[in-house]
Amino acid sequence: MTAIEHRPQNLPLAAVTFDREQLDLIKTQIAPGATDGELALFVQQAKRTGLDPFSRQIYAVMREQSVKEGNQWTKVQKMTIQVAIDGFRLIAERTGKYAGQVGPEWCGPDGKWVDVWLKKEAPSAARVGVLRSDFKEPLYGVARFDAYASKKQDGSLMGLWAKMPDVMIAKCAEAQALRRAFPNDLSGLYTSDEMQQADNPAPASQQAQSSRTVDVTRQVAQAVNPDAALEAWVLKIGEAGAKIAALGGRERAVAALAYYPDWRRDVGQAKAAYEALCEVGRQIKADLAAQEEPPFDIAPAEELLLSDGQRKALCAHASRAGAKTSEDRAALWGYALNSIKPEGTKTLTAEQATILLDTFSGLDNHEAEQMLAEARQAFKATAQVA
């Protein structure tokens, strides 16, 4: 049990203000891709909580969400505000009623709680009790591993959830306990460790059902509105064009579309134009693969590369971890993604960049430096074996 005694009551929050230069840094480095409205919301939350975004106590994460525009569902990036576990502890301490913690403790499938987890497999759950000066008993938060663990498409654990599962689930339990003990101060705030499971892929059966639902909805829409078929093809052409442009083939895509001048008005031409763009994409991939010494691994056509904002944010995380070379950064990304090889920054996909930003946003500087040291060691061992 850890206890904190003789705390002054209701510590006042330090005034949080940002000048124009700091707001620009928040926009480009801490909340890249955020709209002006989202940026204003983030700044307001920082002021309300008294947390410092430049110390990684509070930060923004851009997540892909589906929104309906007319008869079509499209993917857009929306900002979510997250707080580091250190930020939770600071807010609790400032209330003057925080008196320490009990735990953490872990249990396996047998439900027996232990104060240190020594097994190789991940624990089933963790719990942490928060003490308040005006509580008679600790208030516990319990987190099940399956409910919070971040997973890949194949179901395997991702990033730090695979390397230190006991630490990750304990942080989720602590955040839950602190939020229960101080609801007025922490209501609506969540840590990155709690939110990483939001990006877990849906089960295959659910994905199949979702796909069928979309197909049926499209068929019904087309039966009611003949123009819906044309709208669907136009949307697909736009998506294909964006992917080709990301591979540097914008001019080739424009040239292919020039053969079908009425693709925006004629279903037959739209379908043919889409097939032509697909062929352009295949040709570009083949050309890139045929290069004798390609500078980077090329991302597949169906995956968009990371944005400039994501690249800058990742480089900032790499710098605070102590990475000084491209080899260090590649080892760091590969290790965090559980890859068998280093991952060059410019070859990361937008999805991989989102995973990395979520992972590193939850790490303090010491944890980031430790991950870099482990990454260097891991890939050094791999190179020696090879």
C-alpha positions in Angstrom: 0.0 0.0 0.0 1.3 3.5 -0.9 -0.1 6.5 1.0 0.2 10.2 0.7 -0.3 12.2 3.9 -0.7 15.9 4.8 -2.0 17.1 1.4 -3.4 20.6 1.3 -7.0 20.7 0.3 -8.2 21.8 -3.1 -4.9 22.8 -4.7 -5.5 25.6 -7.2 -4.8 24.9 -10.8 -2.0 26.8 -12.5 -3.4 29.1 -15.2 -2.9 27.5 -18.6 -2.5 29.9 -21.5 -1.0 29.5 -25.0 0.6 32.1 -27.2 0.3 31.9 -31.0 3.6 30.0 -31.4 2.4 27.3 -28.9 -0.9 27.0 -30.6 0.9 26.4 -33.9 3.0 23.7 -32.2 -0.2 22.1 -30.8 -1.8 22.2 -34.3 1.2 20.6 -36.1 2.8 18.3 -33.5 0.3 17.4 -30.8 -3.0 17.5 -32.7 -1.9 17.1 -36.4 -4.9 16.9 -38.7 -7.3 18.6 -36.2 -9.8 21.1 -37.5 -10.0 24.6 -36.0 -13.0 23.5 -33.9 -11.2 20.4 -32.7 -8.2 22.5 -31.8 -10.3 24.9 -29.8 -11.9 22.0 -27.9 -8.5 20.5 -27.1 -7.2 23.8 -25.8 -10.3 24.2 -23.6 -9.8 20.8 -22.1 -6.1 21.5 -21.4 -7.2 24.7 -19.6 -10.0 23.0 -17.7 -7.8 20.2 -16.4 -4.6 22.3 -15.9 -2.6 19.7 -17.9 0.4 20.5 -20.1 0.2 19.2 -23.6 4.0 19.8 -24.1 4.8 17.4 -21.3 2.5 14.8 -22.8 0.1 15.0 -19.9 -2.8 15.5 -22.4 -2.7 14.9 -26.1 -4.9 14.3 -29.2 -5.3 11.2 -31.3 -6.9 11.2 -34.7 -9.0 8.1 -35.3 -10.9 7.0 -38.3 -14.7 7.1 -38.0 -17.6 6.4 -40.4 -19.9 9.3 -41.2 -23.0 9.3 -43.5 -23.1 12.0 -46.2 -26.3 11.7 -48.2 -26.7 8.0 -49.1 -23.0 7.2 -48.7 -20.8 6.3 -45.7 -17.4 7.7 -45.8 -14.3 7.4 -43.6 -13.1 10.6 -41.9 -10.5 11.4 -39.2 -11.9 12.6 -35.9 -10.0 13.9 -32.9 -10.2 12.1 -29.5 -8.7 13.7 -26.4 -6.7 11.4 -24.2 -4.8 11.9 -21.0 -1.6 10.1 -19.8 -1.8 8.1 -16.6 0.6 10.7 -15.1 -2.0 13.3 -15.9 -4.7 11.3 -14.1 -2.4 11.1 -11.0 -1.7 14.9 -11.1 -5.4 15.8 -11.3 -6.2 13.5 -8.4 -3.3 14.9 -6.4 -4.5 18.5 -7.0 -7.8 17.7 -5.3 -6.0 17.5 -2.0 -8.0 14.3 -1.2 -5.7 11.7 -2.9 -4.1 9.5 -0.3 -2.3 6.9 -2.4 -3.1 3.5 -3.8 -3.4 -0.2 -2.9 -1.9 -2.5 -5.5 -1.7 -3.1 -8.4 -2.6 -6.8 -8.1 -3.1 -9.4 -10.9 -5.0 -12.6 -11.3 -5.1 -15.5 -13.7 -8.2 -17.6 -14.7 -8.3 -19.0 -11.2 -9.2 -15.6 -9.8 -6.4 -15.6 -7.1 -4.9 -12.1 -6.7 -1.1 -11.7 -6.5 1.0 -8.6 -6.0 3.5 -9.5 -8.7 2.9 -11.3 -12.0 5.7 -13.8 -12.9 4.0 -16.0 -15.5 4.9 -15.7 -19.1 1.3 -15.6 -20.3 -0.7 -12.4 -19.8 -2.8 -12.0 -16.7 -6.6 -12.3 -16.9 -7.2 -9.1 -15.0 -5.7 -6.4 -12.8 -7.0 -4.3 -10.0 -5.9 -1.1 -8.2 -7.4 0.5 -5.1 -7.4 4.3 -4.7 -7.4 5.9 -1.3 -9.1 9.1 -0.4 -8.8 11.0 2.8 -12.5 11.1 3.2 -13.1 7.4 2.3 -13.1 4.6 4.9 -12.0 1.9 2.4 -10.1 2.0 -0.9 -12.1 2.3 -4.1 -11.1 -0.4 -6.6 -10.9 -0.4 -10.3 -10.8 -3.8 -12.0 -9.8 -4.3 -15.7 -10.1 -7.5 -17.6 -7.2 -8.1 -20.1 -9.5 -9.3 -22.9 -11.5 -6.1 -22.6 -8.6 -3.7 -23.1 -5.8 -5.5 -24.9 -4.9 -4.0 -28.3 -4.8 -6.7 -31.0 -3.8 -7.1 -34.7 -6.0 -8.4 -37.5 -4.9 -12.0 -36.7 -5.8 -11.7 -33.1 -2.3 -11.5 -31.7 -1.3 -8.8 -29.2 0.1 -5.5 -30.5 3.0 -3.4 -29.3 3.5 -3.1 -25.5 0.5 -5.3 -24.9 2.6 -8.2 -26.1 5.8 -7.1 -24.4 4.6 -6.0 -20.9 0.9 -7.1 -20.6 0.9 -6.9 -16.8 2.0 -3.2 -16.8 -0.5 -2.2 -19.5 -3.6 -3.8 -17.9 -2.5 -2.4 -14.5 -2.5 1.1 -15.9 -6.1 0.6 -17.2 -7.2 -0.6 -13.8 -5.5 2.4 -12.2 -7.2 4.9 -14.6 -10.6 3.2 -13.9 -10.1 3.5 -10.1 -9.0 7.1 -10.3 -12.0 8.1 -12.4 -14.3 6.4 -10.0 -12.7 8.0 -7.0 -12.6 11.5 -8.6 -15.6 11.6 -11.0 -16.0 15.4 -10.9 -12.4 15.9 -12.1 -11.9 13.0 -14.4 -15.4 12.4 -15.9 -15.1 11.9 -19.7 -11.3 11.6 -19.7 -9.6 8.3 -20.8 -6.0 7.2 -21.1 -4.5 5.9 -24.3 -4.1 2.4 -22.7 -7.8 2.2 -22.3 -8.6 3.5 -25.8 -6.2 1.3 -27.8 -8.8 -1.5 -27.9 -11.1 0.9 -29.9 -8.9 0.2 -32.9 -9.1 -3.5 -32.7 -10.5 -5.1 -35.9 -14.0 -6.6 -35.8 -14.3 -10.4 -35.7 -14.4 -12.0 -39.2 -18.0 -13.0 -38.8 -19.0 -9.4 -37.9 -17.0 -8.0 -40.8 -18.7 -10.4 -43.2 -22.1 -9.4 -41.8 -21.2 -5.7 -42.1 -20.1 -6.3 -45.8 -23.3 -8.0 -46.6 -25.4 -5.2 -45.0 -23.6 -2.6 -47.1 -24.2 -4.7 -50.3 -27.9 -5.1 -49.5 -28.3 -1.4 -48.7 -26.6 -0.5 -52.0 -28.9 -2.8 -53.9 -32.0 -1.3 -52.3 -30.8 2.2 -52.9 -30.1 1.4 -56.6 -33.6 0.0 -57.0 -35.2 3.1 -55.7 -32.7 5.6 -57.2 -31.1 4.6 -60.5 -28.5 7.4 -60.0 -27.2 5.6 -56.9 -25.3 3.1 -59.1 -23.5 6.0 -60.8 -22.8 7.7 -57.5 -21.3 4.4 -56.2 -18.9 4.1 -59.2 -17.9 7.8 -58.9 -17.1 7.3 -55.3 -15.0 4.2 -56.1 -13.2 6.2 -58.8 -12.3 8.9 -56.3 -10.9 6.4 -53.9 -8.8 4.6 -56.6 -7.5 8.0 -57.8 -6.4 9.0 -54.3 -4.5 5.7 -53.8 -2.8 6.1 -57.2 -1.8 9.7 -56.4 -0.3 8.5 -53.2 2.0 6.2 -55.2 3.0 9.1 -57.5 0.8 8.2 -60.4 -1.6 11.2 -60.5 -0.8 12.2 -64.1 -1.3 8.5 -65.3 -4.6 8.4 -63.5 -5.7 11.7 -65.2 -4.7 10.3 -68.6 -6.6 7.1 -68.1 -9.8 9.0 -67.2 -9.5 11.2 -70.3 -10.6 8.2 -72.4 -13.9 8.2 -70.6 -15.1 11.9 -70.6 -18.6 11.1 -69.5 -17.7 8.9 -66.5 -19.4 11.3 -64.1 -22.7 10.9 -66.1 -22.7 7.5 -67.6 -22.7 4.2 -65.6 -21.0 2.2 -68.3 -18.2 4.8 -68.7 -17.8 5.0 -65.0 -17.3 1.3 -64.6 -14.8 1.2 -67.5 -13.0 4.2 -66.0 -12.7 2.4 -62.6 -11.3 -0.7 -64.3 -8.8 1.5 -66.2 -7.6 3.0 -62.9 -7.2 -0.4 -61.4 -5.0 -1.4 -64.3 -2.9 1.8 -63.8 -2.5 0.9 -60.2 -1.3 -2.6 -61.1 1.2 -1.2 -63.6 2.6 1.3 -61.1 3.1 -1.5 -58.5 4.8 -3.6 -61.2 7.1 -0.7 -62.2 8.1 0.0 -58.6 8.7 -3.7 -58.0 10.9 -3.9 -61.1 13.3 -1.2 -59.9 16.7 -2.7 -59.2 17.3 -0.7 -56.0 14.1 0.7 -54.7 14.8 3.3 -52.0 12.0 2.0 -49.7 9.6 -0.8 -49.4 6.5 0.3 -51.3 3.2 0.2 -49.5 0.5 -1.9 -51.4 -1.9 0.1 -53.5 -4.8 -0.6 -51.2 -3.0 1.1 -48.3 -2.4 4.9 -48.1 1.0 6.1 -46.8 1.2 8.1 -43.6 0.4 11.8 -43.7 3.0 14.6 -43.3 1.5 15.4 -39.9 1.8 11.8 -38.7 5.4 11.7 -39.9 6.3 14.9 -38.0 4.6 13.6 -34.8 6.4 10.3 -35.1 9.8 12.0 -35.5 9.1 14.0 -32.4 8.4 10.8 -30.4 11.6 9.3 -31.9 13.6 12.3 -30.7 12.4 12.1 -27.1 13.3 8.4 -27.2 16.8 9.3 -28.2 16.7 8.0 -31.8 19.3 10.0 -33.7 19.5 8.1 -37.0 17.1 6.6 -39.6 18.2 3.2 -38.5 17.2 3.9 -34.9 13.8 5.2 -36.0 13.3 2.1 -38.2 14.2 -0.2 -35.4 11.9 1.7 -33.0 8.9 1.5 -35.4 9.5 -2.2 -36.2 9.8 -3.2 -32.6 6.7 -1.3 -31.5 4.7 -2.9 -34.4 6.1 -6.4 -33.6 7.6 -6.6 -37.0 10.3 -9.1 -37.9 12.3 -6.3 -39.6 12.8 -2.5 -39.1 10.2 -0.3 -40.6 11.3 2.9 -42.5 9.4 6.0 -41.5 8.5 6.9 -45.1 7.1 3.4 -45.9 4.7 3.3 -42.9 1.0 3.3 -43.8 -1.5 5.7 -42.2 -2.9 2.8 -40.2 0.6 1.8 -38.8 1.3 5.5 -38.0 -1.9 5.7 -36.0 -1.0 2.6 -34.0 2.5 4.0 -33.3 1.2 7.4 -32.2 -1.3 5.7 -29.9 1.5 3.6 -28.4 4.1 6.4 -27.9 1.5 8.9 -26.6 1.0 6.6 -23.6 4.8 6.5 -22.8 6.8 8.9 -20.8 10.3 9.8 -21.9 11.9 7.1 -19.8 9.6 4.4 -21.2 10.3 5.6 -24.7 14.1 5.5 -24.2 13.7 2.0 -22.7 11.8 0.9 -25.8 14.5 2.2 -28.1 17.2 0.3 -26.2 15.1 -2.9 -26.5 14.6 -2.2 -30.2 18.3 -1.8 -30.9 19.1 -5.0 -29.0 16.3 -7.0 -30.7 17.3 -6.1 -34.2 21.0 -6.4 -33.5 20.3 -10.0 -32.4 18.2 -10.5 -35.6 21.1 -9.2 -37.8 23.6 -11.5 -36.1 21.4 -14.6 -36.6 20.9 -13.6 -40.3 
